Amino acid sequence: MVAPTPESLVGVWVGGFDVPGVVNSPLVEVEITSDGGALSGEVNQYLDPSATRSGPVLAQVTGIAIEGDSVTMTLANNDVEVTLTGALSAGGKLNGTATANGKIGSFELAHAVNLSETSVSAWEGEHISGGAAYGLYAVDQGFSDSAVATFWLVDLNSGQWRLVIPTSEDTALIGPAFGVAFPAEGNLSLVKGSDGAITGLRLDRGGAAAVVPRVTFKTEEVSFPSGDLTLAGRITLPQGNGPHPVVVLTHGSEPGRRGGYRLLTALLAMRGIAAFSYDKRGVGDSEGVYVENASESNIQNLAGDAAAAVAAVKARSDINPKQIGMWGASQAGWVIPVAVTKSPDVAFIIVTSGPVVSTNEEGAWGDFTNDGGTPSPKTLEALDAEIEAVQPSGVDSQDAIRALKIPGLWLFGAADRSIPAQKSARNLARIKQETGGDFSWKVFEGGNHFMLETPDGMNASLPYSNGFTPGYIDAIFAWLLPRVTIAGS
């Protein structure tokens, strides 16, 4: 135990609390400041799964005080006040009792550090040894309201995701799920060489410790033309000599950057497959204008960019020109089939959560489900019946899919509230029957639009996800690996 001082409490504290039968928050973030020793704070994040599940709960922190060796503060929202009373440990944690409505539980808060941009970049990386494979990646700020940089620890074999909160330049706590921190599952520490470079990852969980060495895949920045534009790309190569099969990673509707695909590139590279990602037109270092919507002209432009990326990788001596594939998600379900019509060099495609319906039907589904933002009064099964009455109009990938002469794999989440997954699967079945195309697909129970496992596909359920829906990664590579030749195998 350490005697607390106002200075020792200043900063960001992340953790959670549980008062059985009253309130349970697996993610709380409190930012404490001092004005001449007078402590005050703000609540940056506060999740309460017992609430409406419509998203984060607005809360305030009051009464931050030091009384001897104890620290006290009160968190209040519209429903309940929780008083936290605990001691400060030498490891920079506050632990103690959480009291609400006369009942007592427990809490834990860790003193988080805000890593520099350079440190965040250094923390990111892959760690592989024998049967263990982990990626450590900075959390996309679209998924977090944290005042500090946080990370995801992803098991590259099972697809399990864990939130990671840095507590020093070299250490962090590991949360129990995708976006929650309490109760902590374990601790993570970086292993460094004599030069300060990160050489491995030490994981302490469940009473066992394991050190997994860092693995570095070769990357190269590549500029390539697409019509009158120049786009910025990056190729990631597996270990060993080529020529390698390669997958061109194709964007959804987001303003995607080439660095945002590190998880997918790792999944491919660790299995001997190169990956090519690029900044979407008008984003990052790519020329042009970024357009989000799925208009006919935009889909044609994006498909042309994807075809240009295929041409760029085909010209490389370290790539097998006969084994170039495409993989994309969401809006890419409309883009990729059109891109194949523009490039005869695509050997296979993989589409995750990509609509095999028109833009009008996809939009209607989002209206039915509120895109997962708020609960719908109807079940997904009932909405699936209603979507059959919606007439197709706008952009539709089905004609381009009918024309495909290459194998394709589509993966859907049954709990997807962004696209009608079941109808997309039915449409694929009909097209396959009509054309005899080499098409495969699978609908995963519990999978949301990101193929993360949730009970209902609601956005508010995402923080509690264990990771990718079981079997998702296995399904991809059970289909893909027999269709490519790994160099040196």
C-alpha positions in Angstrom: 0.0 0.0 0.0 1.2 3.5 -0.9 0.1 6.7 0.9 -1.9 8.6 -1.6 -1.3 12.3 -2.4 -3.2 14.6 -4.7 -0.3 14.4 -7.3 -0.4 10.6 -7.3 -4.1 10.6 -8.2 -3.9 13.1 -11.1 -4.4 11.4 -14.4 -6.7 8.8 -16.0 -8.0 5.8 -14.1 -9.6 2.9 -15.9 -11.4 -0.1 -14.5 -14.8 -1.0 -13.2 -16.9 -2.0 -10.2 -19.6 -4.5 -9.2 -22.2 -4.1 -6.5 -24.2 -7.3 -6.8 -27.9 -6.8 -7.3 -27.5 -3.0 -7.8 -25.0 -2.1 -10.5 -22.2 -3.6 -12.5 -19.9 -1.5 -14.7 -17.2 -3.4 -16.5 -15.7 -0.2 -17.9 -15.3 3.1 -16.1 -12.8 5.8 -16.9 -12.3 8.7 -14.6 -9.9 11.6 -15.3 -8.7 13.4 -12.2 -7.2 16.9 -12.0 -5.8 18.9 -9.2 -6.1 22.6 -8.6 -3.8 23.5 -5.7 -4.5 20.2 -4.1 -8.2 20.3 -4.6 -9.2 17.2 -6.6 -12.0 17.1 -9.2 -12.7 14.8 -12.1 -14.7 13.9 -15.2 -16.1 10.6 -16.3 -15.0 9.8 -19.8 -16.5 6.3 -20.1 -19.1 4.5 -18.0 -20.8 1.3 -19.2 -23.7 -0.3 -17.5 -25.1 -3.5 -19.0 -28.0 -3.5 -16.7 -29.2 -0.2 -18.2 -31.0 0.1 -21.5 -28.0 -1.2 -23.4 -28.4 1.8 -25.8 -24.9 2.9 -25.2 -22.6 4.6 -22.6 -24.2 6.0 -19.5 -23.7 9.7 -18.7 -22.2 10.1 -15.2 -20.4 12.5 -12.9 -17.7 12.0 -10.3 -17.8 14.0 -7.1 -16.3 13.9 -3.6 -12.8 12.9 -4.6 -11.0 12.9 -1.3 -8.0 11.5 0.5 -8.6 10.3 4.1 -5.5 8.9 5.6 -4.5 6.0 3.4 -7.9 5.8 1.7 -9.2 7.4 -1.4 -12.9 8.1 -1.8 -15.0 9.2 -4.8 -18.6 9.0 -5.8 -19.9 8.2 -9.3 -23.4 9.2 -10.1 -25.7 8.7 -13.1 -29.5 9.2 -13.4 -30.1 5.8 -11.8 -27.7 5.2 -9.0 -24.8 6.6 -6.9 -21.8 4.4 -6.3 -19.1 5.3 -3.7 -15.7 3.9 -4.2 -13.4 3.6 -1.2 -10.0 2.0 -1.6 -6.3 2.0 -1.2 -3.5 2.8 -3.6 -1.1 0.0 -4.4 2.6 0.3 -5.4 1.5 -1.0 -8.8 -0.6 2.0 -9.5 -4.0 0.5 -8.8 -6.9 1.6 -6.6 -8.7 -1.4 -5.1 -11.5 -1.5 -2.5 -15.2 -1.5 -1.9 -18.0 -0.1 -4.0 -21.1 0.9 -2.2 -24.6 1.6 -3.6 -28.1 1.5 -2.2 -26.7 0.1 1.0 -25.1 -2.8 -0.6 -21.3 -3.5 -0.9 -19.3 -4.8 -3.8 -15.8 -4.2 -5.1 -13.9 -2.0 -7.6 -10.5 -1.8 -9.3 -9.1 1.2 -11.2 -5.7 1.2 -12.9 -3.7 4.4 -13.4 -3.4 4.5 -17.2 -0.7 6.3 -19.1 -1.1 8.1 -22.3 1.5 6.8 -24.6 3.1 9.0 -27.2 2.3 8.5 -30.9 5.8 6.9 -31.3 5.2 4.5 -28.4 1.8 3.5 -29.7 3.3 2.6 -33.0 6.1 0.6 -31.3 3.6 -1.3 -29.2 1.7 -2.5 -32.2 3.0 -5.8 -33.6 2.6 -9.5 -34.0 3.9 -12.2 -31.7 4.1 -15.8 -32.9 5.7 -18.9 -31.4 4.6 -22.5 -32.0 0.9 -22.7 -31.5 0.6 -19.2 -29.9 -0.1 -16.1 -32.1 -1.1 -12.7 -30.9 -1.5 -9.3 -32.4 -1.4 -6.1 -30.4 -3.2 -3.2 -32.2 -4.2 0.3 -31.2 -7.9 0.7 -30.7 -9.7 2.6 -33.5 -11.0 5.8 -31.9 -14.4 5.1 -33.5 -14.7 2.3 -30.9 -13.5 4.3 -27.9 -14.1 7.5 -25.9 -11.0 7.0 -23.9 -8.6 9.9 -23.1 -5.6 7.6 -23.4 -4.4 5.3 -26.2 -5.7 1.7 -25.7 -5.1 -1.5 -27.5 -6.7 -4.7 -28.5 -4.9 -8.0 -27.9 -6.1 -10.4 -30.6 -5.5 -14.2 -30.6 -4.7 -14.7 -34.2 -5.7 -18.4 -34.0 -9.0 -18.3 -32.0 -10.1 -14.7 -32.9 -10.5 -13.8 -29.2 -10.2 -10.0 -28.6 -9.2 -8.3 -25.3 -9.0 -4.6 -24.3 -5.6 -3.6 -23.1 -5.0 -0.6 -20.9 -1.4 0.7 -20.7 -0.3 1.4 -17.1 3.3 2.3 -18.0 5.6 2.5 -21.0 6.1 -1.3 -20.7 3.1 -2.7 -18.9 -0.7 -3.0 -19.2 -3.7 -4.7 -17.8 -5.8 -7.1 -19.9 -9.6 -6.8 -19.8 -12.0 -9.7 -20.1 -13.6 -8.7 -23.4 -13.5 -6.6 -26.6 -14.2 -3.3 -24.9 -14.3 -3.7 -21.1 -11.6 -3.6 -18.4 -13.2 -5.1 -15.3 -12.6 -7.6 -13.8 -9.0 -7.6 -15.2 -8.1 -10.9 -16.8 -4.4 -10.5 -16.4 -1.4 -8.4 -17.2 0.8 -7.8 -20.2 4.4 -6.6 -20.3 6.7 -5.8 -23.2 10.0 -7.7 -23.4 12.8 -5.5 -24.7 16.3 -6.0 -25.9 19.4 -4.2 -24.8 18.7 -1.5 -27.5 15.2 -0.9 -26.1 13.5 -2.5 -29.1 10.5 -4.7 -28.3 11.4 -8.4 -28.8 8.4 -10.1 -27.3 5.2 -10.1 -25.2 4.8 -11.5 -21.7 1.2 -12.5 -20.8 0.3 -13.3 -17.2 -3.2 -14.7 -17.1 -4.9 -17.3 -15.0 -1.8 -17.9 -12.8 0.3 -18.8 -15.9 2.9 -16.8 -17.7 4.0 -17.0 -21.3 6.5 -15.1 -23.4 5.8 -14.9 -27.1 8.5 -13.4 -29.4 7.7 -10.6 -31.8 7.7 -11.4 -35.5 8.2 -8.8 -38.1 6.8 -9.1 -41.6 8.4 -7.2 -44.4 6.4 -4.2 -45.6 6.9 -1.9 -48.5 5.1 1.4 -49.4 3.9 1.4 -53.0 2.4 4.1 -55.1 0.2 3.0 -58.1 -1.9 4.7 -60.7 -5.7 4.4 -60.9 -6.9 6.4 -63.9 -5.7 10.0 -63.4 -5.1 9.4 -59.7 -2.1 8.1 -57.7 -3.0 5.9 -54.8 -0.8 5.0 -51.8 -0.5 1.3 -50.9 1.4 -1.1 -48.7 2.4 -4.6 -49.4 3.1 -7.0 -46.5 5.1 -10.1 -47.3 5.2 -13.4 -45.4 8.5 -14.8 -44.3 10.5 -16.8 -46.9 11.2 -16.3 -50.5 8.3 -15.9 -53.1 6.6 -15.8 -55.3 3.7 -15.5 -52.9 0.0 -15.6 -53.3 -1.5 -12.2 -52.5 -4.8 -10.8 -51.3 -5.8 -7.2 -52.2 -7.8 -5.8 -49.2 -10.7 -3.8 -50.4 -12.5 -1.1 -48.4 -16.0 -0.8 -46.9 -17.7 2.6 -46.8 -15.2 4.0 -44.2 -12.4 6.3 -45.1 -10.0 3.5 -44.9 -6.2 3.8 -44.7 -3.6 1.2 -45.6 -2.5 0.9 -41.9 -5.9 0.0 -40.7 -5.7 -3.5 -42.1 -2.9 -4.8 -39.9 -5.0 -7.6 -38.3 -6.0 -9.0 -41.7 -2.5 -8.7 -43.1 -1.2 -10.6 -40.1 -3.8 -13.4 -40.5 -2.7 -13.8 -44.1 1.1 -13.3 -43.7 1.4 -15.8 -40.8 -0.1 -18.4 -43.2 2.3 -17.6 -46.1 0.0 -15.2 -48.0 1.0 -11.6 -48.9 -1.5 -8.8 -48.4 -1.9 -5.5 -50.2 -3.7 -2.6 -48.6 -4.1 1.0 -49.8 -5.5 4.4 -48.7 -8.9 4.8 -50.2 -9.2 7.6 -52.8 -9.2 11.0 -51.1 -7.9 9.5 -47.8 -4.4 9.6 -46.3 -1.8 9.8 -49.1 -4.1 8.9 -51.9 -5.3 11.5 -54.4 -8.9 12.1 -55.3 -12.1 12.8 -53.3 -13.4 10.4 -50.6 -17.1 9.6 -51.1 -19.0 7.4 -48.6 -22.2 6.6 -50.3 -22.8 3.6 -52.6 -23.8 5.4 -55.8 -23.3 3.7 -59.1 -20.5 6.1 -60.1 -18.7 5.7 -56.7 -18.9 1.9 -56.9 -17.4 2.0 -60.4 -14.6 4.3 -59.2 -13.8 2.2 -56.2 -13.9 -1.0 -58.3 -11.5 0.7 -60.7 -9.2 1.5 -57.8 -9.3 -2.2 -56.6 -8.6 -3.4 -60.1 -5.6 -1.0 -60.3 -4.3 -2.4 -57.0 -4.4 -5.9 -58.6 -2.4 -4.6 -61.5 0.2 -3.1 -59.2 0.8 -6.4 -57.3 0.8 -8.5 -60.5 3.8 -6.6 -61.7 5.9 -7.6 -58.7 8.4 -10.5 -59.0 7.7 -11.6 -55.4 4.1 -12.2 -56.2 2.5 -15.2 -58.0 0.5 -13.5 -60.8 -1.9 -16.5 -61.0 -2.9 -16.3 -57.4 -4.2 -12.8 -56.7 -7.3 -12.6 -54.7 -9.5 -9.9 -53.2 -11.0 -9.7 -49.7 -13.3 -7.0 -48.4 -16.2 -6.2 -46.1 -19.5 -4.4 -46.1 -19.6 -2.0 -49.0 -16.9 -4.1 -50.7 -19.7 -6.6 -51.3 -20.8 -4.3 -54.1 -17.3 -3.2 -55.1 -15.5 -6.5 -55.5 -17.7 -8.3 -58.0 -17.5 -5.2 -60.2 -13.8 -5.0 -59.8 -13.5 -8.5 -61.1 -15.2 -7.4 -64.3 -12.4 -4.9 -64.7 -9.5 -7.2 -64.0 -9.0 -10.7 -65.6 -6.2 -11.3 -63.0 -8.3 -11.9 -60.0 -8.3 -15.6 -59.1 -10.7 -15.7 -56.1 -12.7 -13.4 -53.8 -13.7 -13.3 -50.1 -16.5 -11.1 -48.9 -17.3 -10.5 -45.2 -20.7 -9.0 -44.3 -21.1 -7.8 -47.9 -24.6 -7.3 -49.2 -25.9 -9.5 -52.0 -28.9 -7.2 -52.3 -29.5 -3.8 -53.7 -28.7 -0.5 -51.9 -32.5 0.1 -51.5 -32.9 -3.2 -49.7 -29.8 -2.7 -47.5 -31.1 0.8 -46.6 -34.5 -0.6 -45.7 -32.8 -3.3 -43.5 -30.9 -0.5 -41.6 -34.1 1.3 -41.1 -35.8 -1.8 -39.8 -33.0 -2.5 -37.3 -32.0 1.1 -36.5 -28.5 -0.1 -37.7 -28.1 -1.6 -34.2 -28.2 1.7 -32.5 -31.5 1.2 -30.6 -33.6 -1.9 -30.1 -36.2 -2.8 -32.7 -39.6 -4.0 -31.4 -39.4 -6.9 -33.9 -37.1 -9.9 -34.0 -34.5 -10.3 -36.7 -36.5 -13.3 -37.9 -39.6 -11.1 -38.3 -37.7 -8.4 -40.1 -36.2 -11.0 -42.4 -39.7 -11.9 -43.5 -40.5 -8.2 -44.1 -37.4 -7.5 -46.1 -38.7 -9.9 -48.8 -41.4 -7.3 -49.6 -38.9 -4.5 -50.3 -38.2 -4.0 -54.0 -34.6 -4.0 -55.2 -33.4 -0.7 -56.7 -30.1 1.2 -56.9 -26.7 -0.5 -56.9 -26.9 -4.3 -56.9 -24.1 -6.7 -57.1 -26.1 -9.7 -58.2 -25.6 -9.3 -62.0 -21.8 -9.0 -61.5 -21.8 -12.1 -59.2 -23.7 -14.1 -61.9 -20.9 -13.2 -64.3 -18.1 -14.5 -62.0 -16.0 -17.4 -63.3 -13.8 -17.6 -60.3 -14.4 -19.1 -56.8 -15.9 -16.9 -54.1 -16.6 -17.1 -50.4 -19.1 -15.0 -48.6 -19.3 -14.9 -44.8 -22.3 -13.4 -42.9 -23.3 -12.8 -39.3 -26.8 -13.8 -38.4 -27.0 -10.9 -36.0 -25.9 -8.3 -38.6 -28.1 -5.2 -38.3 -26.5 -3.4 -41.2 -27.2 -5.8 -44.0 -29.8 -8.5 -44.5 -27.6 -11.5 -44.1 -30.2 -14.2 -44.5 -31.6 -12.7 -47.6 -28.1 -12.2 -49.0 -27.4 -15.9 -48.4 -30.7 -16.9 -50.1 -29.8 -14.8 -53.1 -26.4 -16.4 -53.4 -28.0 -19.9 -53.3 -30.3 -18.9 -56.1 -27.5 -17.5 -58.2 -25.4 -20.6 -57.6 -28.3 -22.7 -58.7 -28.8 -20.6 -61.8 -25.2 -20.3 -62.9 -23.4 -23.3 -61.3 -20.8 -20.8 -60.0 -18.1 -21.9 -57.6 -19.6 -20.0 -54.6 -19.5 -20.9 -50.9 -21.1 -19.1 -48.0 -21.7 -19.4 -44.3 -23.9 -17.6 -41.9 -22.5 -17.5 -38.3 -24.9 -17.4 -35.4 -24.3 -14.4 -33.2 -22.0 -12.6 -35.7 -22.6 -8.9 -36.0 -21.6 -6.7 -39.0 -17.9 -6.9 -37.9 -18.2 -10.7 -37.4 -17.8 -10.2 -33.7 -19.9 -12.4 -31.5 -22.8 -10.7 -29.7 -26.1 -12.0 -28.4 -28.2 -9.6 -30.5 -26.0 -7.6 -32.9 -26.7 -4.4 -31.0 -24.0 -1.7 -31.0 -24.3 -1.5 -27.2 -23.5 -5.2 -26.9 -20.1 -4.9 -28.7 -18.0 -4.0 -25.7 -18.9 -7.3 -24.1 -18.0 -9.5 -27.1 -15.4 -12.2 -26.7 -14.1 -11.7 -30.2 -14.8 -13.1 -33.7 -17.7 -15.4 -33.8 -16.4 -19.0 -33.3 -15.2 -20.6 -36.5 -14.9 -17.5 -38.5 -11.1 -17.5 -39.0 -11.1 -21.3 -39.5 -13.7 -21.0 -42.2 -11.7 -18.5 -44.2 -8.5 -20.4 -44.3 -10.1 -23.9 -44.7 -11.6 -22.4 -47.9 -8.6 -20.3 -49.0 -5.5 -22.4 -48.3 -6.4 -25.3 -50.7 -6.8 -22.7 -53.5 -3.3 -21.2 -53.2 0.3 -22.5 -53.3 2.4 -21.3 -50.4 6.0 -20.6 -51.5 8.4 -23.2 -50.2 5.7 -25.7 -49.2 
